[in-house]
Structure formats: structure tokens, C-alpha cells
Amino acid sequence: MDKKLHITILLSLAIIVFNRCKKPYEPPIIKTETHFLVVDGMISCGNNAVTKIVLSRSTRLGDSIQFAPELNAFVSIEEEQGSHYNLTEQGNGIYLSQQLSLDPDKKFRLIIKTTNNKNYISAFTEGKTSPPIDSLTWKQKEDVIISVNTHDPSNNARYYRWDYIETWNYRSIYSTDYGVNNGLIYVKDFLTQTDSCWRTSNSTNIILSSSVNLSEDVISDFPVAIVPQHTEKISLGYSILVRQYALPEKAFQYLRIIQKNTQQLGSLFDGQPSQLKGNILCVENPGEPVMGYISASTVTEKRMFIRNSQVANWHFAPSVEFCGVILTIPQNSTSYLIFDYPDTSFGPYYFVTGGLVITKKACLECTEQGGANLKPNFW
């Protein structure tokens, strides 16, 4: 037998035996019942500020449901030696306060009572004051990188967190003057037009920085958002509203651990997963794990716009495969305004002599892509 063929046969047999000996390994933690309370948010101080708290339950790694909102809870803010302010449930685990003017020089905590009659409280936390955002800047190599600049002359902030809201203008694939309402074709106006829309998205990553190792409390050109090149976001016009919070050191360190565990794992040189310990406990069972850290801060914000004419080599190419389906149908014999095409995924494109050109509504109506057709007030 040829020596190479003999080695090949032996290797094949070894692989078959190895595969038969393999057994799937499921770590015990995957099967462990968790369902622990997760508290996300912070207490908003300052004039006419709204506090938003999101309550949910942790799920196992193998569960199909990744977000399990905690519904029908009682949530309130307590001021140390002061008033209580109730939050109102909005659905999907979201709880909002009314517009409040909480003094950042005071201490606050969060109180939660769930439907299973368990009570949770956070430790009292001192309010922090966020300095103004000095400026937002952007630069482009290929992607657009948006950065924040801020400083605190009193050197009291030191630990910062940011989030943002992006809004961008986009257009439908095809432009039409016509819409359909109750089977009748009508001419659109500026309120019903669907050629131009605006879409909004919130940040999802934890964005943190600190000036604690600097002699002055200054954050300079810290990147908070990236817009990948050739995406829809700057195909026409783009706006970002950046919000800034000041954190106590312990809250910063807690969020830093979450940031490392969720956003910076995946390579040999990344930090290893770390144990989380927040400042919220269950009154009836102090040993029960509760995920979250409640802090209190004023919020400062700044908005910036970027137009397509300001960026270089930006060519957005929308997906238009199904937009090639363009049909011409005869007009209704009773009235040309009656749209009786049986496939409701189509809409009127334009009229031709004796007929009507139609195509997919997803190509005609920008609202089909999830945006709104009314221009935002800030635009």
C-alpha cells in the first residue's frame, strides 16, 4: 500500500472516531434559573427633567426571548428626607416620571415594588452636575467619526457618560404624487407626501470616559459615534443629539465592567468577564442578585448636522431588487380614481393614456421603511 494513502486512511479513521466521541457540553449556568431583576436608567436632575427607568428580567443564554420586560411594577424616586415622585408605566418595561426639577445637590434613591410583592431599593446617591458640552466635531477618513469636547472648571465631574439620538433624512426609491385611501386614488400634499422621510435611532453602546488621570477636568475629541461610509444616514442629511451625564466613581466603574463584558470581549487580549455588583438590593432577600446601578445627574446636550454635500465619496445604493416590478394596468371603467388592484402590496405610480402604472408600495412610500413623513421641528 502506498505510504501516503496509508496515512490518509489512518487520519480519516481517527477523525471518524473523534467525532463519534464528541459530546455537546452545556455549562450548568445555561440551565440555571436566573430571572433576576434588571434596572436600567438613572435619575435625572435639573429643571423640568424626565427620569426614564427600564425594568426587565434576565434570561438564560439559550432562551429564545432575550428581553423580558417587567410589567405592572410600582416605581418611585425618593429624595432623602424629602418627597416621593411616582413614575408611570409606558409599556414594555418603560417607566417615566413627570417633568421634575430635582436639586442635584441632594441625594436620591429608586424604590421598586414588583407584582410578586418584592421590594427593591437602591442606595441613596448624590446628584451630579454635568458641565455643558463645549462642542461636537466630526472628521472623515472613510467613515464619519463624531467626537465630543467638554470641560468642568470646578473639576467636579471627572466621570462621564454619553448617549445619543440620530435622525436622518432619506427618500423613497420612486417618487409619486398619488396615494390610496379606502380604495380611492388621491393627490398627496405636504402632510401626506411619502417621498421624503426622517428616521430616528438611539445609541445602544455604553459610552464612557474619564479625566481622573488629568490635572484638569477636560475631555477632548472623544469619539462617541461612527457613521459607516456609504450608509443611508448621510445620503441626504443627518443630525445627532448627544446627551452628557456626570457619574459618581462607583457608577462609572460598574458601567465600565458592563462595557468590557459586552462590548470588548472576543480576542485573546480583551479583559475577562467580571462579576457585577450594583447598588440595588431586594429588601426581603438581600442576597438576591439585582442587576443595575442607579445614579443621579443633570443632563446637558448638543445637536449637530451633517449634510451629504459636506462628506466625500459618499454613495448610498439602496436595495431595489423588487422595485423592478413595474406593471401597467387598465383604469377602472367606472372611475379612474378607483384603485382595485387585488395585490395590496402595490400602489399607484403614475398615469398613462388609458392606464395606470403601479409598483410595490415599499418603493413608493418612504414610510414603509419605518420613518415618518413629517419633518422634525429641529430640522
Secondary structure in CASP SS format (residue, H / E / C, confidence):
PFRMAT SS
TARGET T0000
AUTHOR 0000-0000-0000
METHOD secondary structure of the structure
MODEL  1
M C 1.00
D C 1.00
K H 1.00
K H 1.00
L H 1.00
H H 1.00
I H 1.00
T H 1.00
I H 1.00
L H 1.00
L H 1.00
S H 1.00
L H 1.00
A H 1.00
I H 1.00
I H 1.00
V H 1.00
F H 1.00
N H 1.00
R H 1.00
C H 1.00
K C 1.00
K C 1.00
P C 1.00
Y C 1.00
E C 1.00
P C 1.00
P H 1.00
I H 1.00
I H 1.00
K H 1.00
T C 1.00
E C 1.00
T C 1.00
H C 1.00
F C 1.00
L E 1.00
V E 1.00
V E 1.00
D E 1.00
G E 1.00
M E 1.00
I E 1.00
S E 1.00
C C 1.00
G E 1.00
N E 1.00
N E 1.00
A E 1.00
V C 1.00
T C 1.00
K E 1.00
I E 1.00
V E 1.00
L E 1.00
S E 1.00
R E 1.00
S C 1.00
T C 1.00
R C 1.00
L C 1.00
G C 1.00
D C 1.00
S C 1.00
I C 1.00
Q C 1.00
F C 1.00
A E 1.00
P E 1.00
E C 1.00
L C 1.00
N C 1.00
A C 1.00
F E 1.00
V E 1.00
S E 1.00
I E 1.00
E E 1.00
E E 1.00
E C 1.00
Q C 1.00
G C 1.00
S C 1.00
H E 1.00
Y E 1.00
N E 1.00
L C 1.00
T E 1.00
E E 1.00
Q E 1.00
G E 1.00
N C 1.00
G C 1.00
I E 1.00
Y E 1.00
L E 1.00
S C 1.00
Q C 1.00
Q C 1.00
L E 1.00
S E 1.00
L E 1.00
D C 1.00
P C 1.00
D C 1.00
K C 1.00
K E 1.00
F E 1.00
R E 1.00
L E 1.00
I E 1.00
I E 1.00
K E 1.00
T C 1.00
T C 1.00
N C 1.00
N C 1.00
K C 1.00
N E 1.00
Y E 1.00
I E 1.00
S E 1.00
A C 1.00
F C 1.00
T E 1.00
E E 1.00
G E 1.00
K E 1.00
T C 1.00
S C 1.00
P C 1.00
P C 1.00
I E 1.00
D E 1.00
S E 1.00
L E 1.00
T E 1.00
W E 1.00
K E 1.00
Q E 1.00
K C 1.00
E C 1.00
D C 1.00
V E 1.00
I E 1.00
I E 1.00
S E 1.00
V E 1.00
N E 1.00
T E 1.00
H E 1.00
D C 1.00
P C 1.00
S C 1.00
N C 1.00
N C 1.00
A C 1.00
R C 1.00
Y E 1.00
Y E 1.00
R E 1.00
W E 1.00
D E 1.00
Y E 1.00
I E 1.00
E E 1.00
T E 1.00
W E 1.00
N E 1.00
Y E 1.00
R E 1.00
S C 1.00
I C 1.00
Y C 1.00
S C 1.00
T C 1.00
D C 1.00
Y E 1.00
G E 1.00
V E 1.00
N E 1.00
N C 1.00
G C 1.00
L E 1.00
I E 1.00
Y E 1.00
V E 1.00
K C 1.00
D C 1.00
F C 1.00
L C 1.00
T C 1.00
Q C 1.00
T C 1.00
D C 1.00
S E 1.00
C E 1.00
W E 1.00
R E 1.00
T E 1.00
S E 1.00
N E 1.00
S C 1.00
T C 1.00
N C 1.00
I C 1.00
I E 1.00
L E 1.00
S E 1.00
S E 1.00
S C 1.00
V C 1.00
N C 1.00
L C 1.00
S C 1.00
E C 1.00
D C 1.00
V E 1.00
I E 1.00
S E 1.00
D E 1.00
F E 1.00
P E 1.00
V E 1.00
A E 1.00
I E 1.00
V E 1.00
P C 1.00
Q C 1.00
H C 1.00
T C 1.00
E H 1.00
K H 1.00
I H 1.00
S C 1.00
L C 1.00
G E 1.00
Y E 1.00
S E 1.00
I E 1.00
L E 1.00
V E 1.00
R E 1.00
Q E 1.00
Y E 1.00
A E 1.00
L C 1.00
P C 1.00
E H 1.00
K H 1.00
A H 1.00
F H 1.00
Q H 1.00
Y H 1.00
L H 1.00
R H 1.00
I H 1.00
I H 1.00
Q H 1.00
K H 1.00
N H 1.00
T H 1.00
Q H 1.00
Q C 1.00
L C 1.00
G C 1.00
S C 1.00
L C 1.00
F C 1.00
D C 1.00
G C 1.00
Q C 1.00
P C 1.00
S C 1.00
Q C 1.00
L C 1.00
K C 1.00
G C 1.00
N C 1.00
I E 1.00
L E 1.00
C E 1.00
V C 1.00
E C 1.00
N C 1.00
P C 1.00
G C 1.00
E C 1.00
P C 1.00
V C 1.00
M E 1.00
G C 1.00
Y C 1.00
I C 1.00
S C 1.00
A E 1.00
S E 1.00
T C 1.00
V E 1.00
T E 1.00
E E 1.00
K E 1.00
R E 1.00
M E 1.00
F E 1.00
I E 1.00
R E 1.00
N H 1.00
S H 1.00
Q H 1.00
V C 1.00
A C 1.00
N C 1.00
W C 1.00
H C 1.00
F C 1.00
A C 1.00
P C 1.00
S C 1.00
V C 1.00
E H 1.00
F H 1.00
C H 1.00
G H 1.00
V C 1.00
I E 1.00
L E 1.00
T E 1.00
I E 1.00
P E 1.00
Q C 1.00
N C 1.00
S C 1.00
T C 1.00
S C 1.00
Y C 1.00
L C 1.00
I E 1.00
F C 1.00
D C 1.00
Y C 1.00
P C 1.00
D C 1.00
T C 1.00
S C 1.00
F E 1.00
G E 1.00
P E 1.00
Y E 1.00
Y E 1.00
F E 1.00
V E 1.00
T C 1.00
G C 1.00
G E 1.00
L E 1.00
V E 1.00
I E 1.00
T E 1.00
K E 1.00
K H 1.00
A H 1.00
C H 1.00
L H 1.00
E C 1.00
C H 1.00
T H 1.00
E H 1.00
Q H 1.00
G C 1.00
G C 1.00
A E 1.00
N C 1.00
L C 1.00
K C 1.00
P C 1.00
N C 1.00
F C 1.00
W C 1.00
END
